[in-house]
């Protein structure tokens, strides 16, 4: 029997899925864009080739982040993992001379 103020098990599952989607979509986009910028700055190619290769590799990061969002056991670990990866890409791009 459901009591007022309590979320049922089905509601908890739906909330967990919704929160993972909220992290996966913008978090994956952030990882893809930051990873593309960092890789584009570090590749020893011409400027146009580096930008293209960084963009294409960044687009490969988004599905990986999206899949990982549903493969990680807890939401806290997911948030921590996405944040650590974003900070790593920001530091990597900053070391190459990127200024946001």
CORTA-V870233 format. One line per field, one symbol per residue. ss: DSSP state (2 for helix, 1 for strand, 0 for the rest). psi: psi as a letter, one per 20 degrees, with the letter a starting at -180 (. if undefined). burial: # if it has 24 or more other C-alpha atoms within 12 Angstrom, else .. A space follows every 10 residues. Layout:
BEGIN
ss: ???
psi: ???
burial: ???
END
This chain:
BEGIN
ss: 0000000022 2222222222 2222222222 2222222222 2200002222 2222222222 2222222222 2000222222 2222222222 2222200000
psi: ppqpiqprgh hhghgggghh hhhgfhghgg ggghhggghh hiplargghg gghggghhhh hghghgghhi iqhqhghggg gggggghghg hghhhjjpo.
burial: .......... .........# #.###.#### ########## ##........ #.###.###. ##..##.### ....#..##. ##..##..## .##.......
END
